[in-house]
Amino acid sequence: MDITRRKFLPPLCVFVAMPLLAGRALAQTAAEQGAKPALDPLPDWSKVKLQLWKYGNPFVPSQWNEPKLGGYGWKGENVKIVNGELQLTVSEKASAQVITGGKSDASSARWEVDVTLPKMRPGLIAAPLWTFNDKAHEEIDFEIVGTKGLQLTVWASVNNQHKSVWVKWIELGDLSGKRYRLGIEYEAGKRVTFLINGKEAAVVTPADTAGGAFPNNPMRPYFDLWVAAGTVMDPRWAGQWEPMAPTDKLVMTIHGYKRTDLGS
């Protein structure tokens, strides 16, 4: 069942663009930008009901296998709402994902999450907020990549192929346990703005992307914690994943989420 995508080949091209040597000079942390602005709390998850396969519902847990990722499939049981918070868990041979269902696609919107990251490990990908249009091959990502840091990426259709057209690393290093307010503002065909703790971290327009390729179709948000394992994943991107003990688990907590239609 094709309900999402996994970036099997693109991490290699992302690695090529990854400024590991000069990155620390370019890193822009929220702390460096000053005190956090006062932000209204985001709505919690206490009224949300998660049901497998119910794509008409506002939120749906994913469940599907992916042998190419070393058998780390997505399991509905790895997604729970506890005390009004969404918990996504990686356990041995199981990742976690929630997609927005129903009529959640938008061409002009701001999506926000309040997230506490899990204990990060090489090969673990925490994507607390990313947006996607599977038919158009378009995507916008917040991804915490192993213990290497926070990567922002814009993807577009290039010759009918899903390709990264803009990449930036915002904060390098092990971000285990950190709490962030992350936001994506999207105006199809015009602008993508990445927000961290209420401040602009990056603004991307077609003038900034490779060849001017840019997403221009409606997007829907996803929330993801997954393992970049298997021979299809280049360990130079996220690091080499080491198998977990059956009793171990890594948990990412999304405290709140909100969508705001721009102009409203």
C-alpha positions in Angstrom: 0.0 0.0 0.0 1.6 3.2 -1.2 0.7 5.6 1.7 4.0 7.4 2.0 7.5 7.4 0.7 11.0 6.5 1.9 14.1 8.2 0.6 16.1 5.2 -0.4 18.5 6.7 -3.0 18.4 10.5 -2.3 20.5 10.4 0.9 23.6 10.0 -1.1 23.0 13.2 -3.1 22.0 14.9 0.2 25.3 13.8 1.6 27.2 15.4 -1.3 25.5 18.7 -0.4 26.0 18.3 3.3 28.5 20.9 4.6 30.0 18.7 7.3 33.4 20.5 7.2 32.1 24.0 7.1 28.8 23.3 8.8 29.6 24.5 12.2 30.5 27.9 10.9 27.1 28.0 9.2 25.0 26.5 12.1 22.2 28.8 13.2 20.7 27.7 16.5 17.7 29.3 18.1 19.8 30.1 21.1 22.2 32.2 18.9 19.2 34.2 17.7 18.2 35.3 21.2 15.5 34.5 23.7 12.5 32.5 22.5 9.5 34.5 21.7 6.3 33.9 23.7 4.3 31.3 21.8 0.7 30.2 22.4 0.6 26.5 23.3 -0.5 24.2 20.4 -3.6 22.1 20.7 -2.8 18.7 22.3 -3.9 15.2 21.1 -6.4 14.4 23.8 -9.4 14.4 21.4 -7.7 12.5 18.6 -8.6 8.9 17.9 -6.1 6.8 16.0 -7.4 4.0 13.8 -5.6 1.9 11.2 -6.7 2.2 7.6 -9.3 4.9 8.4 -8.0 7.5 5.9 -11.1 9.6 6.2 -10.1 10.4 9.8 -8.0 13.5 10.6 -5.0 11.4 11.7 -4.0 7.8 10.7 -1.2 5.6 12.0 0.8 3.8 9.2 1.3 0.1 9.0 3.4 -1.4 6.2 6.6 -3.4 5.8 9.7 -2.3 4.0 12.3 -5.1 3.3 14.7 -2.6 1.7 15.2 -0.9 5.0 16.4 -4.1 6.7 12.9 -5.1 7.7 12.2 -1.9 9.7 8.6 -1.5 8.8 6.0 0.9 10.2 3.7 -0.5 12.9 0.5 1.0 14.1 1.2 -0.3 17.6 4.2 2.0 17.8 2.0 5.1 17.8 0.0 6.0 20.9 -1.6 9.0 22.5 -0.7 9.3 26.2 -2.0 12.1 28.4 -2.8 14.2 25.3 0.6 13.7 23.7 1.4 11.8 20.6 4.2 9.2 21.1 6.1 7.7 18.2 8.3 4.8 19.1 11.1 2.9 17.3 11.6 -0.6 18.6 13.5 -3.5 17.1 12.3 -4.0 13.5 9.6 -1.3 13.8 9.3 2.4 13.1 6.3 4.8 13.7 4.4 7.2 11.5 1.2 9.2 11.6 -0.2 10.8 8.5 -3.0 13.4 8.2 -6.0 12.0 6.6 -9.3 13.4 5.3 -9.2 16.7 3.5 -5.9 17.7 5.0 -4.1 18.8 1.8 -3.3 22.5 1.5 -1.6 24.9 -0.9 -1.2 27.8 1.5 -0.8 26.9 5.2 1.3 26.9 8.2 1.8 23.6 10.1 3.4 23.6 13.6 4.5 21.0 16.1 5.9 21.1 19.6 8.2 18.1 20.0 10.7 16.5 22.3 13.2 14.5 20.5 14.2 10.9 21.5 17.6 9.7 22.4 19.2 9.9 19.0 21.4 7.2 17.5 23.3 6.8 14.2 20.8 5.7 11.6 17.7 7.0 13.5 15.7 9.7 11.7 13.3 11.9 13.6 11.0 13.7 11.3 8.5 15.4 13.7 7.1 17.5 10.8 7.3 17.0 7.0 4.9 17.5 4.2 4.4 15.5 1.0 2.5 15.2 -2.2 3.1 11.6 -3.4 1.6 12.1 -6.9 3.6 15.2 -7.6 6.9 14.0 -6.1 7.1 17.1 -3.9 8.1 17.3 -0.2 9.3 19.6 2.6 11.3 18.2 5.5 12.4 18.8 9.0 14.7 15.8 9.8 17.0 15.2 12.7 19.6 12.9 11.1 21.2 10.4 13.5 23.6 12.3 15.8 24.6 14.7 12.9 22.0 17.4 13.4 18.9 19.1 11.9 18.5 19.1 8.2 16.0 21.1 6.2 15.2 19.9 2.7 12.9 20.9 -0.2 12.1 18.3 -2.8 10.5 18.8 -6.2 9.8 16.9 -9.4 12.8 17.1 -11.8 12.2 15.2 -15.0 9.3 13.5 -13.2 11.7 12.3 -10.5 11.6 13.1 -6.8 14.8 15.1 -6.1 16.2 17.4 -3.4 16.5 20.9 -4.8 17.5 22.7 -1.7 19.3 21.5 1.5 20.5 23.3 4.6 21.8 22.1 8.0 20.7 24.3 10.8 22.2 22.8 14.0 24.9 20.1 14.0 25.6 17.5 16.6 23.6 15.2 18.9 20.2 16.8 19.6 18.9 14.0 21.9 16.1 15.1 24.2 15.9 18.7 22.9 12.5 20.3 22.7 11.5 22.5 19.7 8.6 24.4 18.3 8.9 23.6 14.5 6.8 25.1 11.7 6.5 25.0 8.0 4.8 27.8 6.1 4.0 26.9 2.5 2.7 28.9 -0.4 2.6 26.6 -3.4 5.0 27.6 -6.2 6.2 30.7 -4.3 7.7 30.2 -0.9 8.6 27.8 1.9 9.5 29.2 5.3 11.0 27.0 8.1 10.3 28.2 11.6 12.1 27.2 14.8 10.8 28.4 18.1 8.8 31.0 16.4 11.6 32.5 14.3 12.4 32.1 10.7 15.3 29.6 10.2 15.2 29.7 6.4 13.1 31.1 3.6 13.2 29.3 0.2 11.8 30.5 -3.1 12.2 29.2 -6.6 15.2 31.5 -7.1 17.0 29.5 -4.4 16.5 26.0 -5.7 18.4 23.9 -8.3 17.1 24.9 -11.7 14.2 26.8 -10.1 12.4 23.5 -9.4 9.9 24.1 -6.6 6.8 22.4 -5.1 3.6 23.8 -6.4 0.9 21.3 -5.4 -1.1 20.8 -2.2 0.8 19.1 0.6 -0.3 17.2 3.7 1.8 16.8 6.9 3.3 13.6 8.3 5.0 12.8 11.7 7.7 10.2 11.6 10.3 8.3 13.6 12.1 5.7 11.4 15.3 3.8 10.9 17.6 4.3 8.0 18.9 0.7 7.9 19.4 -1.8 5.1 21.8 -1.9 2.2 19.7 0.6 0.3 20.7 3.4 2.8 24.1 5.0 2.5 25.5 5.3 6.1 27.3 8.4 5.2 24.0 10.3 5.5 22.6 9.2 8.8 25.3 6.9 10.2 25.4 3.2 10.6 22.4 1.7 12.5 23.1 -0.9 15.0 20.3 -3.4 16.0 18.4 -2.8 19.2 17.8 -5.2 22.0 14.2 -6.5 21.9 13.4 -4.7 25.1 14.8 -1.3 24.0 12.7 1.5 22.5 13.2 5.1 21.5 10.3 7.6 21.9 9.6 10.9 20.3 6.9 13.0 21.9 4.8 15.5 20.0 3.1 17.6 22.6 0.9 19.7 20.2 0.0 20.3 16.6 -1.7 23.0 14.7 -2.6 23.9 11.1 -3.3 27.5 10.1 -4.5 28.4 6.7 -2.5 31.4 5.5 -4.5 34.6 5.2 -7.0 33.4 7.8 
